[in-house]
């Protein structure tokens, strides 16, 4: 039964050894094999990239929770803390997408929090400030909910978690470079200095004095949100702390 296959193999080896042209059927067989291998490589590569992206975005949450568990010593507290970070970042995502911007889902970095990437190019100071404030507002609301549930159930763990949530979001409003507060401070400065441009047909034709009422509005929102977070922080501080 194996004689025809053996003869074919020997014939192909003779053609290769004698430098004679390979039989057309053999060439087609080799080409199909290479095409299958190439297609399989593409499928494997695409799947690896896809699932690698999902791993970073999805499992990064659980990796961060595991890291914070080593810090806090409690899985429940660690998951709650990471959830508060997630809600903060989702606040940025919702506002950015509401404005029609392309924004990534949160990426978690253990012990450093999380971040989203947003296309800020061409944004007015007012739009940029709203996106920056959306995170602390959402995070502050989440901390307030945890506080209310903790108070109702008499759970000191939830009240401490709420306190840390208020602290986390208040810290993010410090007017420092990469923090939300730094972005808001830059928006206030730009709104204070930036002239108002009148466009006709998409072409700038006239410049007016800066609309500083917009800068004042951003500053008032910034102070209001920061003040509410500080009040929540003080109200939820553990007993015995000043």
Backbone bond lengths (Angstrom), bond angles and torsions (degrees), N, CA, C in turn:
res aa  C-N    CA-C-N  psi(-1)  N-CA   C-N-CA  omega(-1)  CA-C   N-CA-C  phi
1 X - - - 1.467 - - 1.508 111.31 -
2 X 1.329 118.09 -28.38 1.457 120.54 -176.75 1.516 112.74 -90.64
3 X 1.351 119.95 -0.01 1.460 121.06 -175.52 1.527 111.91 -64.83
4 X 1.367 121.10 -46.81 1.471 119.03 -179.74 1.517 112.11 -58.66
5 X 1.350 118.61 -41.02 1.462 120.90 179.64 1.525 110.24 -64.20
6 X 1.334 117.48 -39.48 1.456 121.53 179.45 1.516 110.67 -65.75
7 X 1.304 116.76 -40.91 1.470 120.47 179.07 1.521 110.82 -63.45
8 X 1.344 116.27 -43.06 1.464 120.17 179.44 1.518 110.43 -62.14
9 X 1.316 117.65 -43.55 1.460 121.22 -179.50 1.515 111.31 -64.01
10 X 1.344 116.62 -43.21 1.459 119.89 178.52 1.519 111.55 -64.70
11 X 1.336 116.42 -37.89 1.469 119.60 178.18 1.515 110.86 -62.89
12 X 1.332 117.03 -42.72 1.461 120.82 179.78 1.512 110.73 -64.40
13 X 1.343 117.09 -40.32 1.471 119.75 178.14 1.513 110.84 -65.15
14 X 1.350 117.59 -37.23 1.459 120.62 177.82 1.515 110.53 -63.50
15 X 1.333 117.23 -42.04 1.461 120.42 179.75 1.522 110.93 -61.93
16 X 1.368 116.12 -41.58 1.454 119.25 -179.86 1.524 110.63 -68.26
17 X 1.338 116.69 -41.17 1.458 120.21 -177.54 1.521 111.36 -67.92
18 X 1.324 117.36 -37.57 1.467 121.41 -176.89 1.521 112.38 -90.00
19 X 1.390 116.67 5.93 1.468 121.70 -179.11 1.527 111.86 59.28
20 X 1.335 116.85 26.13 1.445 118.84 175.94 1.526 108.62 -84.26
21 X 1.314 119.75 153.97 1.459 122.38 179.65 1.512 111.15 -57.80
22 X 1.330 114.58 138.70 1.460 119.26 178.49 1.516 109.04 -70.68
23 X 1.300 115.17 142.88 1.455 120.33 -179.51 1.537 110.03 -57.18
24 X 1.343 119.02 138.26 1.476 121.24 -178.62 1.521 113.31 -53.12
25 X 1.339 115.68 -38.34 1.473 118.16 179.38 1.520 111.44 -62.89
26 X 1.331 116.70 -37.95 1.461 120.56 178.19 1.516 111.38 -67.28
27 X 1.360 116.19 -39.49 1.474 118.86 178.78 1.520 111.01 -63.21
28 X 1.339 116.61 -41.88 1.464 119.57 178.85 1.519 111.43 -63.50
29 X 1.320 115.21 -38.18 1.468 119.27 179.58 1.517 111.22 -64.97
30 X 1.344 116.77 -42.83 1.467 120.69 178.27 1.516 110.50 -64.47
31 X 1.347 116.95 -41.95 1.463 120.50 -179.19 1.520 111.70 -63.68
32 X 1.345 115.49 -42.12 1.469 118.05 178.22 1.522 111.17 -63.75
33 X 1.313 116.69 -38.76 1.469 120.17 178.98 1.518 111.09 -63.42
34 X 1.347 116.28 -43.17 1.464 119.87 178.65 1.523 111.47 -65.29
35 X 1.340 116.68 -38.64 1.462 120.27 178.71 1.527 110.81 -64.01
36 X 1.338 116.04 -40.38 1.462 119.00 178.62 1.524 111.83 -65.30
37 X 1.342 115.38 -42.57 1.463 119.23 178.60 1.522 110.69 -63.36
38 X 1.352 116.28 -43.12 1.466 119.82 178.86 1.513 112.43 -63.81
39 X 1.349 116.67 -41.71 1.464 120.04 178.25 1.513 111.92 -63.97
40 X 1.340 115.46 -41.26 1.465 119.12 177.80 1.525 111.41 -63.47
41 X 1.336 117.33 -38.49 1.465 120.99 178.97 1.523 110.89 -64.39
42 X 1.354 116.22 -39.92 1.461 120.13 178.89 1.521 110.65 -64.65
43 X 1.339 116.64 -44.08 1.466 120.51 179.52 1.524 110.95 -61.79
44 X 1.332 116.13 -45.43 1.470 119.93 -179.87 1.527 110.73 -63.40
45 X 1.340 117.17 -43.81 1.462 120.56 -179.70 1.505 112.06 -63.92
46 X 1.346 117.04 -44.05 1.467 120.79 179.37 1.523 111.27 -63.68
47 X 1.329 116.63 -42.85 1.467 120.38 179.36 1.521 111.54 -63.90
48 X 1.348 116.24 -40.30 1.462 119.77 179.52 1.523 110.99 -63.36
49 X 1.345 116.09 -42.50 1.463 119.05 179.12 1.517 111.01 -65.31
50 X 1.330 116.56 -43.00 1.462 120.75 -178.50 1.518 111.27 -63.58
51 X 1.325 116.23 -51.38 1.455 118.89 -177.33 1.515 112.10 -73.32
52 X 1.342 116.85 -26.78 1.460 118.88 174.15 1.509 110.87 -64.49
53 X 1.346 117.05 -40.83 1.466 121.49 177.30 1.518 110.47 -62.93
54 X 1.357 116.18 -44.74 1.459 119.57 179.98 1.521 110.63 -64.63
55 X 1.329 116.57 -37.89 1.469 120.12 179.01 1.518 110.72 -60.18
56 X 1.350 115.97 -46.97 1.464 119.94 -178.37 1.521 110.72 -63.11
57 X 1.352 117.16 -43.36 1.455 120.56 -175.94 1.525 112.68 -76.36
58 X 1.338 116.55 -42.96 1.458 119.92 -173.45 1.523 112.23 -87.54
59 X 1.318 115.79 -53.79 1.459 119.24 -175.79 1.525 111.76 -74.86
60 X 1.341 118.08 -15.51 1.456 120.03 174.48 1.517 111.56 -58.64
61 X 1.349 116.17 -33.03 1.466 120.95 176.64 1.528 110.26 -59.41
62 X 1.341 116.50 -47.62 1.459 120.96 -176.75 1.530 111.53 -73.72
63 X 1.326 116.27 -32.82 1.460 119.09 176.14 1.529 109.84 -64.07
64 X 1.340 116.36 -42.08 1.463 120.13 177.25 1.523 110.85 -63.95
65 X 1.342 116.43 -41.13 1.471 119.33 178.75 1.523 110.75 -60.96
66 X 1.329 116.35 -40.83 1.467 119.85 178.77 1.522 111.16 -64.65
67 X 1.335 115.77 -38.32 1.464 119.46 179.08 1.529 110.88 -66.70
68 X 1.338 117.00 -43.53 1.460 119.49 179.97 1.523 111.65 -70.98
69 X 1.342 116.92 -24.15 1.459 119.05 175.53 1.528 110.00 -62.45
70 X 1.335 116.77 -37.16 1.464 120.18 176.95 1.525 110.71 -64.72
71 X 1.323 116.13 -30.32 1.466 121.81 -178.29 1.531 110.45 -79.41
72 X 1.348 116.34 -51.97 1.463 120.57 -174.25 1.524 112.81 -87.10
73 X 1.345 117.86 -23.45 1.457 120.93 179.87 1.503 114.40 82.16
74 X 1.352 118.53 9.16 1.458 121.32 -178.70 1.523 109.03 -142.01
75 X 1.345 116.42 127.68 1.453 119.87 177.62 1.520 111.00 -64.57
76 X 1.333 117.49 -41.26 1.466 120.87 -178.43 1.523 110.81 -61.60
77 X 1.311 115.95 -46.72 1.464 119.88 -179.52 1.527 110.74 -65.72
78 X 1.334 116.63 -40.08 1.461 120.77 -179.28 1.527 111.01 -63.24
79 X 1.337 117.01 -45.31 1.465 119.96 178.54 1.525 111.01 -64.33
80 X 1.327 117.02 -39.94 1.457 119.73 177.50 1.515 112.27 -62.24
81 X 1.317 116.60 -41.16 1.466 121.75 179.56 1.527 110.68 -64.04
82 X 1.340 117.21 -44.19 1.461 120.32 -179.97 1.528 110.58 -68.07
83 X 1.335 117.06 -34.63 1.465 119.84 176.01 1.527 111.40 -63.05
84 X 1.330 117.28 -38.79 1.468 120.21 177.30 1.530 110.73 -63.79
85 X 1.331 116.72 -39.36 1.467 120.13 176.11 1.527 110.20 -63.49
86 X 1.354 115.88 -41.91 1.461 120.16 -179.76 1.524 111.34 -61.95
87 X 1.331 116.89 -43.67 1.467 120.18 179.88 1.526 110.15 -62.25
88 X 1.322 117.46 -40.79 1.465 121.50 176.83 1.528 110.77 -56.17
89 X 1.334 115.93 -49.00 1.463 119.75 -178.16 1.524 111.76 -68.79
90 X 1.335 117.12 -36.08 1.462 120.30 178.15 1.533 110.45 -63.01
91 X 1.333 116.69 -31.04 1.465 119.43 175.07 1.517 111.65 -59.13
92 X 1.339 116.74 -44.55 1.463 120.33 175.62 1.529 111.05 -61.36
93 X 1.340 116.08 -43.95 1.467 121.14 -176.87 1.523 110.75 -61.47
94 X 1.324 116.92 -46.62 1.468 120.96 -176.77 1.519 110.98 -62.53
95 X 1.329 117.20 -46.96 1.460 119.46 -178.60 1.521 111.57 -66.75
96 X 1.335 117.11 -40.55 1.471 119.71 179.39 1.520 110.70 -63.84
97 X 1.317 117.38 -43.44 1.467 119.72 179.31 1.518 111.78 -70.62
98 X 1.317 116.93 -31.10 1.470 119.28 175.21 1.521 110.38 -62.54
99 X 1.332 116.56 -31.41 1.454 120.95 177.56 1.526 112.63 -84.71
100 X 1.334 117.28 2.72 1.452 120.94 177.69 1.508 114.92 81.37
101 X 1.337 117.32 20.99 1.458 121.16 -177.53 1.527 110.65 -95.37
102 X 1.324 115.13 155.07 1.466 120.69 174.34 1.523 107.80 -84.19
103 X 1.333 115.55 125.65 1.464 120.51 -177.61 1.521 108.79 -141.21
104 X 1.319 116.46 142.01 1.464 121.01 -179.70 1.522 110.06 -84.17
105 X 1.342 114.88 164.12 1.452 119.58 171.48 1.526 109.00 -77.51
106 X 1.323 117.23 157.27 1.481 119.66 -175.37 1.526 113.15 -59.01
107 X 1.321 114.82 140.02 1.461 122.56 172.37 1.521 107.71 -113.42
108 X 1.340 116.55 126.33 1.462 121.39 -175.76 1.517 110.70 -95.46
109 X 1.325 114.78 139.30 1.462 122.47 174.26 1.527 106.72 -126.36
110 X 1.342 117.56 112.73 1.473 119.41 -177.25 1.521 112.95 -52.89
111 X 1.331 115.45 134.60 1.468 125.34 179.22 1.534 113.46 69.60
112 X 1.342 117.84 -0.15 1.467 120.59 176.47 1.523 111.91 -121.69
113 X 1.330 117.71 -3.26 1.452 120.57 179.16 1.512 111.82 94.40
114 X 1.339 116.31 -135.78 1.459 121.95 -178.15 1.524 108.34 -151.60
115 X 1.321 114.94 168.96 1.468 118.97 178.86 1.518 109.41 -152.69
116 X 1.334 115.25 158.27 1.461 122.44 171.09 1.524 107.48 -125.86
117 X 1.307 116.69 153.52 1.459 120.76 177.25 1.524 108.21 -106.79
118 X 1.334 115.45 131.45 1.460 122.38 -176.33 1.520 108.42 -130.03
119 X 1.320 116.10 141.93 1.461 120.74 175.99 1.535 108.81 -77.78
120 X 1.333 115.03 98.87 1.469 119.72 -177.42 1.534 112.80 -88.59
121 X 1.314 117.70 -10.23 1.470 120.11 -174.64 1.530 110.57 -58.65
122 X 1.319 115.80 128.92 1.457 120.97 176.28 1.512 114.93 82.38
123 X 1.324 118.93 2.58 1.459 120.37 179.66 1.519 110.67 -76.04
124 X 1.325 115.44 141.59 1.452 119.95 173.58 1.525 108.87 -74.38
125 X 1.332 118.45 158.57 1.468 120.07 177.56 1.530 112.98 -56.44
126 X 1.324 116.82 -36.19 1.456 120.74 -178.91 1.527 111.34 -65.18
127 X 1.334 117.52 -45.80 1.468 121.10 179.80 1.529 110.58 -66.56
128 X 1.315 116.81 -41.67 1.456 120.43 -180.00 1.531 111.12 -64.04
129 X 1.324 116.44 -40.05 1.468 120.20 -179.77 1.522 110.84 -65.49
130 X 1.321 117.27 -39.21 1.468 120.11 179.07 1.521 111.56 -64.04
131 X 1.327 117.19 -39.91 1.459 120.00 177.58 1.531 110.22 -64.91
132 X 1.325 116.48 -42.53 1.463 120.55 -178.66 1.526 111.60 -67.18
133 X 1.328 117.47 -36.42 1.465 120.92 -179.76 1.521 112.14 -75.80
134 X 1.336 117.20 -24.57 1.466 120.27 -175.22 1.529 112.06 -61.61
135 X 1.333 117.34 -35.23 1.460 120.28 179.31 1.519 112.84 -63.81
136 X 1.351 118.78 -56.31 1.459 119.73 177.84 1.526 113.72 -61.05
137 X 1.334 117.87 -33.43 1.470 119.46 178.06 1.527 110.07 -65.05
138 X 1.350 116.70 -48.91 1.465 120.09 179.42 1.528 110.83 -63.09
139 X 1.330 116.72 -41.90 1.461 120.20 178.87 1.512 112.32 -65.36
140 X 1.337 116.74 -37.93 1.460 120.42 178.00 1.520 112.15 -66.43
141 X 1.328 116.40 -40.00 1.470 120.10 177.16 1.525 110.11 -63.67
142 X 1.343 116.60 -42.04 1.465 120.02 178.86 1.525 110.97 -62.70
143 X 1.333 117.30 -41.71 1.463 120.72 178.12 1.527 111.07 -63.78
144 X 1.339 116.87 -37.89 1.464 120.52 178.52 1.531 111.02 -65.31
145 X 1.341 116.65 -38.28 1.471 120.05 177.67 1.528 110.22 -64.59
146 X 1.326 116.93 -43.61 1.465 120.73 178.17 1.528 109.83 -61.71
147 X 1.318 116.11 -40.62 1.468 120.75 178.52 1.528 110.98 -61.43
148 X 1.350 116.42 -45.73 1.463 120.47 -178.85 1.525 111.06 -63.34
149 X 1.325 116.55 -43.22 1.470 119.73 179.42 1.526 110.57 -66.00
150 X 1.330 116.41 -40.95 1.453 120.12 179.28 1.512 112.26 -63.87
151 X 1.344 116.57 -40.57 1.465 120.04 179.13 1.524 111.22 -66.72
152 X 1.343 116.62 -38.61 1.462 120.30 -179.43 1.518 111.60 -66.93
153 X 1.335 115.79 -37.62 1.460 120.23 -177.14 1.523 113.00 -93.18
154 X 1.318 116.62 -3.92 1.449 119.79 -177.46 1.514 112.67 66.00
155 X 1.349 116.35 34.02 1.461 121.57 -177.45 1.527 109.76 -96.51
156 X 1.321 116.03 109.88 1.465 119.49 178.50 1.529 110.65 -68.40
157 X 1.350 117.28 -28.69 1.461 119.75 179.16 1.532 110.73 -64.32
158 X 1.338 116.63 -44.77 1.464 119.64 179.38 1.523 111.36 -66.45
159 X 1.330 117.30 -35.94 1.460 119.45 178.68 1.525 110.76 -67.14
160 X 1.324 117.59 -38.38 1.466 120.45 175.41 1.520 110.34 -66.56
161 X 1.337 116.94 -39.19 1.465 120.65 177.63 1.521 110.46 -62.86
162 X 1.339 117.09 -40.57 1.462 120.64 176.93 1.522 110.73 -62.89
163 X 1.335 116.19 -41.13 1.467 120.65 178.89 1.532 111.06 -60.10
164 X 1.324 116.03 -43.55 1.465 119.79 178.56 1.526 110.40 -67.59
165 X 1.349 117.18 -35.52 1.457 120.05 176.50 1.522 111.96 -61.76
166 X 1.334 117.23 -45.17 1.468 120.06 176.29 1.521 110.91 -62.41
167 X 1.330 116.57 -41.50 1.456 120.92 179.54 1.531 110.84 -62.09
168 X 1.332 116.30 -45.10 1.462 121.66 -178.93 1.522 111.26 -58.40
169 X 1.326 116.77 -46.04 1.463 120.33 -176.99 1.524 112.16 -75.81
170 X 1.334 117.46 -34.18 1.462 119.63 175.19 1.523 110.54 -66.04
171 X 1.326 116.66 -39.97 1.465 120.63 177.49 1.528 110.93 -60.78
172 X 1.335 116.67 -38.46 1.463 120.42 -179.88 1.526 112.74 -65.52
173 X 1.322 117.02 -17.80 1.471 119.72 179.59 1.518 112.65 -91.70
174 X 1.317 118.24 3.33 1.469 119.03 173.00 1.529 108.90 -62.58
175 X 1.328 117.83 136.74 1.481 120.58 -176.90 1.528 112.15 -75.53
176 X 1.325 114.94 63.07 1.464 121.41 -178.06 1.517 108.63 -119.89
177 X 1.305 116.81 130.55 1.454 127.10 176.84 1.501 119.11 0.70
178 X 1.351 118.26 -87.26 1.456 122.42 -169.42 1.525 113.42 -82.21
179 X 1.341 118.68 -8.56 1.456 121.46 179.69 1.523 110.54 -78.64
180 X 1.332 115.90 165.79 1.465 119.74 178.37 1.521 111.03 -59.58
181 X 1.320 116.25 -38.05 1.462 119.55 179.13 1.515 112.14 -62.71
182 X 1.324 117.59 -35.64 1.455 120.61 176.95 1.512 111.68 -64.39
183 X 1.323 116.70 -41.56 1.459 121.17 177.67 1.523 111.20 -64.47
184 X 1.330 116.22 -40.45 1.469 119.95 179.37 1.523 110.38 -67.19
185 X 1.326 117.34 -41.23 1.467 120.59 178.32 1.526 110.72 -60.75
186 X 1.329 117.67 -39.99 1.467 120.27 177.19 1.523 110.97 -65.40
187 X 1.333 116.44 -37.56 1.464 119.80 178.32 1.527 111.12 -64.26
188 X 1.330 116.47 -40.14 1.470 120.07 177.93 1.528 109.79 -62.17
189 X 1.344 116.60 -45.84 1.460 120.25 -179.96 1.515 112.42 -63.07
190 X 1.336 117.08 -41.12 1.462 120.08 179.74 1.522 111.27 -67.30
191 X 1.345 116.92 -41.80 1.466 119.97 179.39 1.530 111.12 -65.05
192 X 1.319 116.51 -32.11 1.461 120.62 179.74 1.526 111.88 -71.08
193 X 1.340 116.25 -34.71 1.469 120.31 -175.63 1.529 114.30 -99.99
194 X 1.334 117.33 -26.75 1.459 121.08 -170.11 1.527 111.61 -71.53
195 X 1.332 118.45 125.45 1.470 120.21 177.12 1.523 110.99 -69.95
196 X 1.315 116.08 154.84 1.453 122.05 175.99 1.525 108.09 -87.09
197 X 1.331 116.83 123.96 1.454 122.23 -175.86 1.528 109.63 -103.62
198 X 1.350 115.64 132.38 1.467 120.36 174.00 1.526 108.74 -98.20
199 X 1.340 114.72 128.95 1.463 120.80 -177.85 1.521 110.08 -108.73
200 X 1.318 115.20 147.21 1.465 122.60 171.19 1.523 107.68 -133.36
201 X 1.342 114.75 115.95 1.456 118.36 -177.98 1.510 113.47 62.59
202 X 1.336 116.75 32.04 1.451 120.84 179.99 1.513 114.39 79.98
203 X 1.330 117.55 4.95 1.465 121.91 -178.69 1.525 109.14 -112.73
204 X 1.354 118.65 128.16 1.470 119.72 178.05 1.529 110.62 -68.47
205 X 1.332 115.82 128.20 1.468 119.78 -176.63 1.518 112.92 -120.44
206 X 1.336 117.67 -19.10 1.460 118.77 -176.70 1.525 110.05 -156.47
207 X 1.320 116.30 143.56 1.458 122.52 179.33 1.524 109.66 -116.78
208 X 1.313 115.55 137.29 1.464 121.44 179.03 1.534 108.95 -117.85
209 X 1.299 115.23 171.39 1.472 120.54 178.30 1.522 110.00 -62.83
210 X 1.325 117.85 150.90 1.478 120.89 -179.72 1.526 111.85 -56.82
211 X 1.322 115.68 142.57 1.458 122.24 175.54 1.524 107.92 -86.65
212 X 1.316 116.12 87.89 1.453 120.18 -173.48 1.519 113.32 -76.08
213 X 1.322 117.02 -9.80 1.460 118.68 174.89 1.537 109.98 -66.16
214 X 1.339 116.63 -30.40 1.458 120.29 177.04 1.529 110.80 -67.83
215 X 1.329 116.10 -40.07 1.463 119.85 177.29 1.526 110.27 -63.13
216 X 1.337 116.83 -41.39 1.454 120.33 178.66 1.531 111.33 -65.78
217 X 1.341 116.80 -37.02 1.466 120.42 179.15 1.529 110.49 -64.46
218 X 1.343 116.70 -42.77 1.475 120.23 177.92 1.520 109.95 -62.69
219 X 1.339 116.32 -43.69 1.459 120.37 -179.08 1.528 111.28 -62.84
220 X 1.330 117.12 -40.13 1.468 120.48 179.89 1.535 110.98 -66.11
221 X 1.344 116.83 -41.63 1.460 119.90 176.92 1.528 110.82 -62.78
222 X 1.321 115.36 -41.65 1.460 121.23 179.87 1.530 110.65 -60.21
223 X 1.322 117.01 -47.54 1.466 121.57 -179.43 1.531 110.51 -65.49
224 X 1.354 116.70 -40.01 1.460 120.19 -178.82 1.530 111.23 -64.12
225 X 1.330 117.14 -46.67 1.460 120.40 -179.24 1.531 110.60 -66.17
226 X 1.330 116.45 -44.55 1.464 120.04 179.33 1.521 110.78 -62.21
227 X 1.342 117.29 -41.89 1.465 120.84 179.33 1.515 112.05 -63.22
228 X 1.349 117.05 -41.65 1.464 120.08 179.18 1.530 111.02 -63.88
229 X 1.323 116.67 -39.72 1.463 119.96 179.26 1.528 111.35 -66.85
230 X 1.326 117.10 -39.80 1.462 120.12 178.66 1.530 110.47 -65.97
231 X 1.326 117.20 -39.60 1.465 120.07 176.84 1.529 110.87 -62.50
232 X 1.328 116.51 -42.48 1.461 119.67 176.72 1.521 111.54 -63.41
233 X 1.325 116.22 -38.41 1.462 120.87 178.29 1.510 111.24 -62.70
234 X 1.327 117.26 -43.60 1.463 121.36 -179.58 1.531 111.57 -69.72
235 X 1.344 115.92 -37.70 1.453 120.00 -177.30 1.536 112.62 -69.63
236 X 1.322 116.15 -26.45 1.461 119.54 -176.60 1.522 113.23 -104.21
237 X 1.331 117.05 7.60 1.450 118.47 -177.97 1.517 110.19 -63.89
238 X 1.328 117.50 140.08 1.476 120.75 -179.86 1.527 111.70 -59.63
239 X 1.311 116.73 151.40 1.466 121.02 178.86 1.519 110.39 -60.40
240 X 1.314 115.54 138.86 1.459 120.85 179.42 1.519 112.82 96.37
241 X 1.352 116.81 -10.11 1.455 119.51 177.90 1.528 108.25 -96.56
242 X 1.344 114.61 144.50 1.453 118.92 179.43 1.504 110.62 -73.44
